[in-house]
Amino acid sequence: ATPIRASTHPRPAVVSFRAVPQTTPRCAMAFAQTTGGSCHVFKVAPRSLAAKASSFASPVRVVSRPTATNDNFSQTIVAEFERGRGRGGRDGGRGGGGGRRGGRGGGRGGRGAKKMRPQSDGKSHLGTTLTYTEGKPFPDFVENATAPIRADRSAPGAANGGFNNIVEGITPLDLPTGGLVDDAPIKFLPLGGLGEIGMNCALVGTENRYVLLDAGLMFPDHEELGIQKVLPDVSFLSRWRDKIEAVLITHGHEDHIGALPWVIPALDPCTPVYGGMFTMQLIERKMKEFNLWGDGSRFHVIDMGERFNAGPFAMEAVRVTHSIPDCCGFIFRCAAGTIVHTGDWKIDENPVDGRIFDREQFERVGKEGVTLMMSDSTNVLSPGRTISESVIRESMMQKVLGHKGRIITTQFASNIHRLYGVKAAADASGRKIAFVGMSLNTYLEAAAKSGIAPIDPNTLVPAEDIDQMNPSELIIVTTGSQAEPRAQLAQAAFGSSRFITLHPDDLLLYSAKMIPGNEKRVMRMMNAIAVRGPEIAMRKEDGLHSSGHAYREELEEILKMLHPEHFLPVHGEYAFLKEHEALARSVGVRHSTVIGNGQMLGVTPLRNSQSHGLLGNMHLLGEARLQTMFNDGGKGSGTSEDLAIEERMRIATEGIVVVDLEVFDQLLQPAVADDGEKEDTEGAEDADASKPGGRSNVVTAASGFMTARARVTSRSMWTDEGRLLANLRDAAERSVEGLETGARLSAVERTAASAVRFACRNYCNKRPDIIVVAHRGVADAEHTAKRLAAAADRGAPRGKVGSLSEDTMVGASGTRYRPRARSRQSAPTGVRPLRRSDGG
């Protein structure tokens, strides 16, 4: 909207309209007067007026004065003006609201807050995840028994024949008289995260009361086709929801909060959830996407160092440094002792946000005495110490200052600390910053609401304006460090991004690491980027990435700092856990073990530094029956059987065959002649038998056996130019002719599927999924004659009708197929060899 004139006007704040048909029928003169007294006149279209409304320095009151001939048009302008008066506008405006294009919180050049799209009504995304509650006993100590047993195994003579009640069980063990074995006061049951990376979720308890520590998901392997999220067994949590009194979240990574939309519905509606400010912003957004936030009263923000009560424990949050803000470890205090869980952590001596690793608090609790310590094992095989984010910031500044073209950097979207380096480099080089990627905006918005955003969202360049910027004045931060197909960097690599077009003078800063399993995909993307010409900086020597997980020296330092009585390594592959256990023993921790998901560990505090009980101070109390749950990215959630994961893989590797089988009753049977016609019939039979390939029986259209007409198609299979399908069609049609008239369609489908499966295996040694859909048809005279002729010619010699020959390709139903194309000669002909075969 372009101002025509501006003047002081004595009238109240009014917007009036006058149509201007000679210019354009969709334009009007808009007069806007602010409460400050200034009057602005604009020549605008309705949607342009919305953007101008947000640019007034003082509030605007809108009054419609529609003309008789332009009432609807005027009302449209009023509606657009009122909508644009919010913070934002069409292209951003001066505020933080939503405009027509959405965006990042508005501001001059910003794009307003993108409207959140609900993913569920609160229940539709759950699928069958909460239905598998039967047969899942709680693996706990059995009261009134002389020893702990597996609660999921029946005692001899158990009445239920299958499962023990955790209270009424009787141990099958016959221990020595006077043996001191009692219930362990501290218990830990991992539902995920042990023996794998991701899906961190565990129960920590005492006195048969528990809290849930984290609720994360895991990303699928390549063989889990069509799956986007791997979830812990929320049906187990639903079955034992009465035991769970609180949920504690260490930080906001997806492997710690990603399963909350499935965990929260499984728990009691009053169960509180605790987490840091930034973490809670991410949880709030996730819960609102799934319509699970409610009034938010169950979600509580905790400060680092704050003490609070959660279930049976007196809790304390300890600040640790990680690759995401507001990460904490937890101290659990109860009558039985003190438990320390470090969460995901590293020791950053000089963090960019100034929030240092709280050594003092860990040293203090170490002096008090730690009964059980659990610690992150991800980088136990990496020697030395992690690099500080301050070093990464300096490396990034050097790279940016040394390049005159456009800078493109990619990173994990949750790594807010890395944005400090981007901001410092932009300020030092006089560049502006643009975000391309929805997840980047999500995390920056949460950081801004928490007061820890390193970049003001109002200063960002909209992604739509990247091409209009001087390349030497811009830094683009984008998603796609793991070459996700829908991420912007991956799309730009193959020329399909709407916002980024790669140029030879660009510099790509790969400020991330390749997650194991993604190496091929990432290198394929990098190769495509290199072909387009940009320079790529991703070597270790470039110093553009630091892990968020402690290296071996840091792990050793915290073990010495806390010096626990018992140690349990968590968060890592099984080999990592075993190595971490060995490291703990090497620094003087006598009691350490490794367990797997679903195994209940009982810990008894030492008495005068001695083990307690015949079973020792760390022992398994039982094992839970857990089922891994899956989600396909939409409303499909459940077990691997529910989502047919094995079937997806089988179809992908073996293929699928679909047969449409139209069956006909009372069409074929051997002829039965009366006495007066026997001689003629026998003569005909002899004549037929004397013909090459003839049959001894005359086929008539009387009742008796079934026939069929099949249509066959396949997917993900080699069809040998259609010959495989012809073979399978013939097999399906032949299989039906052995069934009597009136057979059930289900029996027809089973018979045909078996025949097609056998024929396919013989032809190409494949075992595809076979789908047969049978239905009854009504045969006309032409079809009847055709089927009779095909049946009569069954078993004819090569080249005759009814057989699959090289030259005719005629199926059982009489349908002709194109012949196989002759193979091309691969060896040259008419060429004199360089050396004779006799060596001359």
DOMILUM-948815 format. One line per 4 residues: number of its first residue (from 1); for each residue x, y, z of C-alpha. Coordinates in steps of 0.25 Angstrom, whole numbers, plus 5000, padded with zeros to 4 digits. Example, Ala and Ser with C-alpha at 12.3 -4.5 7.8 and 13.67 -1.06 7.14 Angstrom:
! residues 2
1 = 5049/4982/5031  5055/4996/5029
This chain:
! residues 840
1 = 5000/5000/5000  5006/5013/4996  5003/5026/5003  4996/5037/4995
5 = 4997/5048/5005  4997/5049/5020  4991/5060/5028  4984/5064/5041
9 = 4969/5061/5042  4960/5065/5053  4950/5054/5052  4951/5041/5061
13 = 4959/5029/5056  4951/5025/5044  4954/5016/5032  4945/5019/5020
17 = 4944/5014/5006  4942/5019/4992  4942/5009/4980  4952/5013/4968
21 = 4946/5005/4956  4955/5013/4946  4968/5007/4953  4963/4993/4956
25 = 4950/4987/4961  4958/4981/4973  4964/4994/4979  4959/5005/4988
29 = 4963/5018/4994  4965/5015/5009  4966/5026/5019  4972/5022/5033
33 = 4973/5031/5045  4980/5027/5057  4977/5031/5071  4989/5040/5071
37 = 4982/5049/5061  4990/5046/5048  4981/5042/5036  4987/5033/5025
41 = 4981/5031/5011  4984/5019/5003  4981/5013/4990  4980/4998/4993
45 = 4974/4985/4990  4967/4978/5002  4978/4968/5006  4989/4979/5005
49 = 4981/4988/5015  4983/4977/5025  4998/4978/5025  4997/4994/5026
53 = 4989/4993/5038  5000/4987/5046  5010/4998/5042  5003/5009/5050
57 = 5010/5014/5062  4998/5016/5070  4985/5007/5071  4975/5009/5060
61 = 4959/5008/5062  4952/5003/5050  4938/5008/5045  4932/5003/5033
65 = 4925/5013/5023  4921/5004/5012  4915/5011/4999  4902/5006/4994
69 = 4908/5000/4982  4920/4994/4988  4915/4988/5001  4922/4974/5000
73 = 4935/4980/4996  4935/4990/5007  4932/4979/5017  4943/4971/5012
77 = 4953/4982/5014  4948/4984/5028  4950/4969/5031  4964/4969/5025
81 = 4968/4982/5032  4963/4976/5046  4971/4964/5043  4984/4971/5040
85 = 4983/4980/5052  4988/4968/5060  5003/4967/5061  5009/4963/5047
89 = 5002/4965/5034  5003/4960/5021  5018/4961/5020  5021/4962/5035
93 = 5019/4976/5039  5024/4981/5052  5020/4970/5062  5019/4956/5065
97 = 5006/4951/5060  5001/4943/5048  5000/4949/5034  4995/4942/5022
101 = 5008/4935/5020  5010/4931/5034  5025/4932/5039  5034/4933/5051
105 = 5028/4943/5060  5027/4955/5051  5035/4967/5052  5040/4976/5040
109 = 5043/4966/5029  5038/4954/5038  5027/4944/5035  5018/4943/5047
113 = 5015/4931/5055  5011/4919/5047  4998/4913/5050  4999/4900/5057
117 = 4993/4888/5050  4986/4878/5060  4991/4864/5058  4980/4857/5066
121 = 4968/4859/5074  4975/4854/5087  4971/4839/5084  4972/4836/5069
125 = 4987/4835/5068  4987/4825/5079  4983/4813/5070  4984/4800/5078
129 = 4996/4804/5087  4987/4804/5099  4980/4791/5097  4991/4781/5100
133 = 4989/4781/5115  4986/4767/5118  4997/4757/5122  5007/4768/5126
137 = 5010/4766/5141  5018/4775/5148  5032/4769/5151  5033/4772/5165
141 = 5037/4765/5178  5027/4755/5183  5022/4757/5197  5022/4746/5207
145 = 5032/4738/5199  5046/4734/5203  5053/4739/5190  5050/4748/5179
149 = 5045/4741/5166  5040/4745/5152  5026/4750/5154  5023/4746/5140
153 = 5025/4731/5142  5015/4723/5150  5019/4716/5162  5016/4701/5162
157 = 5002/4698/5164  4997/4712/5161  4982/4713/5159  4983/4723/5148
161 = 4992/4714/5140  4999/4725/5134  5003/4737/5143  5006/4740/5157
165 = 5000/4751/5165  5011/4759/5170  5005/4758/5184  5001/4743/5185
169 = 5013/4737/5178  5021/4726/5185  5035/4724/5181  5040/4711/5174
173 = 5054/4713/5180  5058/4705/5192  5068/4714/5199  5076/4710/5212
177 = 5069/4712/5225  5072/4725/5231  5076/4732/5218  5073/4747/5218
181 = 5066/4751/5206  5056/4762/5205  5051/4772/5196  5061/4782/5190
185 = 5057/4796/5194  5062/4803/5181  5057/4798/5168  5059/4802/5153
189 = 5051/4797/5141  5056/4802/5128  5045/4802/5117  5055/4806/5106
193 = 5069/4813/5104  5078/4801/5109  5084/4793/5098  5080/4804/5088
197 = 5081/4819/5085  5068/4826/5087  5054/4823/5093  5059/4826/5107
201 = 5048/4823/5117  5049/4816/5131  5042/4815/5144  5050/4818/5157
205 = 5043/4814/5170  5043/4811/5184  5033/4805/5194  5025/4800/5182
209 = 5023/4815/5177  5029/4819/5164  5032/4831/5155  5034/4831/5140
213 = 5048/4837/5136  5047/4842/5121  5037/4838/5110  5045/4837/5098
217 = 5044/4831/5084  5054/4824/5075  5055/4826/5060  5053/4814/5051
221 = 5064/4805/5044  5064/4804/5029  5056/4790/5030  5045/4797/5037
225 = 5038/4802/5024  5028/4812/5026  5030/4815/5040  5034/4828/5046
229 = 5034/4826/5061  5038/4815/5070  5031/4816/5084  5032/4809/5097
233 = 5021/4799/5102  5011/4810/5107  5001/4798/5109  5010/4794/5121
237 = 5009/4808/5126  4994/4808/5125  4993/4794/5132  5001/4799/5144
241 = 4997/4814/5144  4993/4813/5158  5008/4811/5162  5013/4823/5154
245 = 5012/4836/5162  5020/4846/5154  5027/4848/5140  5041/4855/5140
249 = 5048/4860/5127  5062/4862/5127  5063/4871/5114  5055/4873/5101
253 = 5061/4864/5091  5052/4855/5083  5058/4842/5089  5053/4848/5103
257 = 5040/4855/5100  5036/4849/5086  5027/4838/5092  5019/4847/5102
261 = 5007/4848/5092  5005/4833/5095  5010/4833/5109  5001/4844/5115
265 = 4988/4837/5111  4993/4824/5117  4995/4831/5131  4985/4836/5141
269 = 4980/4850/5137  4985/4855/5150  5000/4850/5148  5009/4863/5148
273 = 5020/4865/5138  5032/4873/5142  5043/4879/5133  5051/4891/5130
277 = 5046/4904/5124  5051/4902/5110  5047/4887/5111  5033/4890/5115
281 = 5031/4900/5103  5034/4888/5094  5025/4879/5102  5014/4889/5102
285 = 5015/4891/5086  5015/4876/5085  5003/4874/5094  4995/4884/5087
289 = 4998/4878/5074  4991/4865/5079  4980/4872/5087  4986/4867/5100
293 = 4990/4880/5107  4977/4883/5114  4978/4895/5124  4993/4891/5126
297 = 4991/4890/5141  4998/4876/5141  5011/4882/5134  5021/4888/5144
301 = 5033/4896/5141  5045/4894/5150  5058/4902/5152  5072/4897/5152
305 = 5075/4894/5167  5061/4894/5171  5056/4884/5181  5042/4878/5179
309 = 5034/4865/5183  5031/4855/5172  5024/4842/5176  5032/4835/5187
313 = 5045/4844/5185  5050/4857/5189  5055/4862/5176  5066/4872/5172
317 = 5070/4876/5158  5085/4878/5154  5089/4887/5142  5097/4879/5132
321 = 5102/4884/5119  5098/4877/5106  5094/4880/5092  5081/4886/5096
325 = 5078/4897/5106  5071/4894/5120  5077/4880/5121  5078/4874/5135
329 = 5081/4862/5143  5073/4858/5155  5076/4854/5169  5065/4845/5176
333 = 5065/4844/5191  5057/4834/5199  5059/4827/5212  5066/4815/5205
337 = 5077/4824/5200  5081/4834/5188  5080/4832/5174  5087/4841/5163
341 = 5083/4840/5148  5092/4849/5140  5083/4850/5128  5090/4853/5115
345 = 5102/4862/5118  5116/4866/5115  5125/4876/5123  5126/4889/5115
349 = 5136/4898/5122  5132/4910/5114  5118/4909/5109  5113/4920/5100
353 = 5101/4923/5108  5109/4924/5121  5101/4913/5128  5112/4904/5133
357 = 5112/4889/5137  5108/4889/5152  5121/4883/5158  5118/4888/5172
361 = 5105/4881/5173  5110/4868/5168  5122/4869/5178  5112/4872/5190
365 = 5103/4860/5187  5116/4851/5185  5120/4855/5199  5106/4851/5204
369 = 5107/4838/5198  5101/4832/5186  5094/4818/5186  5092/4817/5171
373 = 5097/4825/5160  5093/4824/5145  5100/4831/5134  5100/4833/5119
377 = 5109/4823/5112  5108/4828/5098  5123/4833/5096  5130/4823/5105
381 = 5138/4818/5094  5143/4832/5090  5156/4836/5097  5159/4850/5103
385 = 5149/4861/5105  5138/4868/5097  5140/4881/5090  5134/4894/5096
389 = 5123/4901/5088  5132/4914/5089  5142/4907/5081  5132/4903/5070
393 = 5127/4918/5070  5141/4923/5067  5143/4913/5056  5130/4917/5050
397 = 5134/4932/5050  5147/4929/5043  5140/4921/5032  5130/4932/5030
401 = 5140/4943/5030  5149/4936/5020  5138/4934/5010  5132/4945/5001
405 = 5120/4938/4995  5108/4933/5002  5109/4924/5014  5099/4912/5016
409 = 5100/4905/5029  5093/4892/5034  5091/4887/5048  5082/4879/5057
413 = 5070/4888/5059  5070/4886/5074  5084/4891/5076  5081/4905/5080
417 = 5096/4907/5085  5101/4906/5071  5093/4918/5067  5101/4926/5076
421 = 5113/4924/5066  5104/4927/5055  5100/4940/5061  5114/4944/5065
425 = 5119/4941/5050  5107/4949/5044  5110/4961/5053  5125/4960/5050
429 = 5123/4960/5035  5111/4969/5034  5102/4958/5029  5087/4955/5031
433 = 5082/4942/5035  5071/4934/5029  5064/4921/5034  5060/4911/5024
437 = 5053/4899/5031  5041/4898/5040  5047/4891/5052  5058/4902/5053
441 = 5047/4912/5055  5040/4903/5065  5052/4902/5074  5056/4917/5072
445 = 5041/4921/5076  5042/4912/5089  5056/4918/5092  5050/4932/5090
449 = 5038/4929/5100  5048/4924/5110  5057/4936/5109  5069/4929/5104
453 = 5068/4931/5089  5082/4935/5083  5075/4942/5071  5064/4951/5070
457 = 5053/4945/5062  5049/4959/5057  5062/4961/5050  5062/4948/5041
461 = 5061/4949/5026  5048/4942/5021  5052/4930/5013  5044/4936/5001
465 = 5053/4947/5000  5066/4940/5000  5068/4941/4985  5066/4956/4986
469 = 5078/4957/4996  5092/4960/4992  5099/4947/4994  5111/4953/5001
473 = 5101/4959/5012  5094/4946/5016  5096/4933/5024  5085/4923/5022
477 = 5083/4913/5033  5075/4901/5028  5071/4887/5033  5075/4874/5026
481 = 5088/4870/5033  5084/4855/5032  5079/4857/5017  5064/4855/5021
485 = 5057/4854/5008  5047/4865/5012  5058/4874/5018  5062/4887/5010
489 = 5077/4884/5009  5074/4870/5003  5064/4876/4993  5074/4887/4989
493 = 5084/4877/4986  5075/4871/4976  5070/4884/4971  5056/4883/4977
497 = 5056/4893/4988  5046/4905/4987  5055/4914/4995  5070/4910/4992
501 = 5077/4909/4979  5092/4905/4981  5102/4913/4973  5117/4910/4971
505 = 5122/4922/4980  5114/4917/4992  5120/4911/5005  5113/4900/5012
509 = 5117/4898/5027  5113/4884/5031  5112/4887/5046  5107/4873/5050
513 = 5111/4859/5050  5106/4847/5042  5097/4838/5051  5101/4823/5049
517 = 5092/4817/5039  5091/4831/5031  5105/4831/5025  5101/4826/5011
521 = 5089/4836/5010  5097/4848/5015  5109/4845/5005  5099/4843/4994
525 = 5094/4857/4997  5108/4863/4999  5112/4857/4985  5100/4864/4979
529 = 5104/4877/4985  5118/4876/4981  5113/4874/4966  5106/4887/4967
533 = 5119/4894/4971  5118/4899/4985  5130/4898/4995  5127/4888/5006
537 = 5134/4889/5020  5131/4876/5028  5145/4871/5032  5148/4868/5047
541 = 5159/4878/5045  5149/4889/5042  5144/4889/5056  5130/4891/5053
545 = 5123/4881/5062  5124/4876/5076  5117/4864/5082  5107/4867/5093
549 = 5111/4854/5100  5123/4853/5110  5135/4846/5105  5143/4836/5113
553 = 5151/4845/5122  5138/4853/5126  5131/4840/5129  5143/4836/5138
557 = 5143/4850/5145  5128/4849/5149  5130/4835/5154  5141/4839/5163
561 = 5133/4851/5167  5121/4843/5172  5128/4830/5175  5115/4823/5176
565 = 5112/4810/5184  5106/4804/5171  5107/4808/5157  5097/4805/5145
569 = 5101/4810/5131  5090/4815/5123  5087/4821/5109  5095/4813/5099
573 = 5097/4801/5091  5100/4788/5099  5115/4789/5096  5115/4803/5101
577 = 5109/4799/5114  5119/4788/5116  5130/4797/5114  5125/4807/5123
581 = 5123/4797/5134  5138/4793/5132  5142/4808/5133  5134/4809/5146
585 = 5141/4797/5152  5154/4802/5148  5152/4815/5156  5148/4807/5169
589 = 5133/4805/5168  5132/4791/5173  5117/4788/5170  5113/4790/5155
593 = 5104/4782/5145  5098/4783/5132  5083/4780/5129  5074/4781/5117
597 = 5060/4787/5115  5049/4781/5123  5058/4775/5134  5055/4780/5148
601 = 5068/4783/5156  5067/4783/5171  5078/4791/5179  5080/4789/5193
605 = 5089/4799/5200  5102/4794/5206  5104/4792/5221  5117/4795/5226
609 = 5122/4794/5211  5117/4780/5211  5107/4773/5202  5094/4770/5207
613 = 5086/4758/5205  5089/4744/5199  5086/4749/5185  5095/4761/5187
617 = 5093/4776/5187  5089/4777/5172  5080/4766/5166  5069/4764/5156
621 = 5055/4764/5162  5048/4760/5150  5045/4763/5135  5034/4770/5129
625 = 5027/4766/5116  5029/4778/5107  5024/4780/5093  5031/4791/5084
629 = 5020/4800/5078  5021/4807/5065  5015/4819/5058  5015/4822/5043
633 = 5015/4837/5045  4999/4838/5045  4989/4831/5052  4994/4817/5050
637 = 5000/4813/5064  5002/4799/5069  5011/4787/5070  5019/4781/5058
641 = 5007/4772/5055  4997/4783/5055  5006/4791/5045  5010/4779/5037
645 = 5025/4782/5037  5029/4769/5033  5019/4768/5022  5024/4782/5017
649 = 5038/4777/5016  5034/4764/5010  5026/4771/4999  5038/4781/4997
653 = 5048/4769/4995  5039/4758/4989  5028/4766/4982  5013/4764/4982
657 = 5003/4757/4972  4989/4761/4971  4979/4751/4965  4965/4755/4961
661 = 4958/4742/4959  4944/4741/4953  4939/4727/4955  4927/4720/4948
665 = 4919/4708/4952  4913/4697/4944  4922/4699/4932  4931/4686/4930
669 = 4929/4672/4933  4932/4659/4925  4921/4655/4916  4911/4644/4920
673 = 4904/4638/4908  4891/4629/4909  4891/4615/4903  4886/4620/4889
677 = 4898/4629/4887  4909/4621/4893  4914/4616/4880  4915/4630/4874
681 = 4921/4635/4886  4931/4624/4887  4935/4626/4872  4937/4641/4875
685 = 4945/4638/4887  4954/4629/4878  4955/4639/4868  4959/4650/4877
689 = 4969/4640/4884  4976/4637/4871  4979/4652/4869  4992/4658/4873
693 = 4990/4663/4887  4975/4659/4887  4968/4655/4900  4960/4643/4903
697 = 4948/4650/4909  4938/4659/4902  4936/4672/4909  4922/4677/4910
701 = 4915/4689/4916  4907/4681/4926  4909/4683/4941  4920/4677/4949
705 = 4933/4685/4951  4937/4700/4952  4944/4708/4942  4951/4722/4944
709 = 4955/4734/4937  4967/4741/4944  4974/4755/4943  4987/4755/4949
713 = 4996/4767/4952  5009/4769/4961  5017/4780/4967  5032/4780/4970
717 = 5035/4767/4962  5042/4763/4949  5031/4759/4940  5039/4753/4928
721 = 5032/4763/4918  5019/4757/4923  5022/4742/4922  5022/4741/4937
725 = 5008/4747/4938  5003/4738/4927  5009/4726/4935  5002/4730/4948
729 = 4989/4733/4941  4989/4719/4935  4993/4713/4948  4981/4720/4955
733 = 4971/4716/4945  4976/4701/4945  4975/4701/4960  4960/4704/4960
737 = 4956/4693/4950  4958/4682/4960  4948/4688/4970  4933/4684/4969
741 = 4922/4693/4966  4917/4701/4978  4931/4702/4985  4932/4713/4995
745 = 4939/4725/4990  4949/4725/5002  4953/4711/4997  4955/4715/4983
749 = 4964/4727/4988  4972/4717/4996  4974/4707/4985  4977/4718/4975
753 = 4987/4725/4984  4994/4712/4987  4995/4709/4972  5000/4723/4968
757 = 5010/4723/4980  5016/4709/4975  5016/4714/4960  5024/4727/4964
761 = 5034/4719/4972  5037/4710/4961  5038/4721/4950  5046/4731/4957
765 = 5050/4726/4971  5042/4737/4978  5032/4736/4989  5023/4748/4987
769 = 5010/4751/4995  4999/4746/4988  4985/4752/4988  4974/4745/4981
773 = 4960/4752/4980  4950/4742/4975  4935/4745/4971  4925/4737/4963
777 = 4922/4741/4949  4911/4738/4939  4917/4732/4926  4910/4736/4913
781 = 4910/4727/4900  4923/4733/4895  4931/4731/4908  4925/4717/4909
785 = 4930/4713/4896  4944/4719/4898  4946/4712/4912  4941/4698/4906
789 = 4951/4700/4895  4962/4704/4904  4959/4692/4913  4959/4682/4902
793 = 4972/4687/4897  4979/4686/4911  4991/4677/4910  4993/4679/4895
797 = 5007/4678/4890  5017/4690/4889  5011/4701/4880  4997/4697/4881
801 = 4986/4705/4887  4985/4705/4902  5000/4704/4904  5010/4714/4908
805 = 5019/4713/4896  5030/4721/4890  5022/4725/4878  5008/4725/4882
809 = 5007/4729/4896  4993/4725/4898  4987/4723/4913  4977/4714/4918
813 = 4966/4723/4916  4970/4725/4901  4976/4739/4903  4988/4741/4894
817 = 5001/4748/4899  5012/4755/4892  5024/4745/4890  5037/4747/4897
821 = 5046/4757/4890  5059/4751/4884  5071/4753/4893  5082/4762/4887
825 = 5095/4756/4883  5105/4761/4894  5117/4756/4887  5122/4762/4874
829 = 5121/4754/4861  5130/4754/4849  5142/4760/4856  5155/4754/4854
833 = 5161/4749/4868  5175/4755/4872  5180/4741/4875  5176/4727/4870
837 = 5171/4717/4880  5183/4708/4878  5192/4719/4883  5197/4723/4869
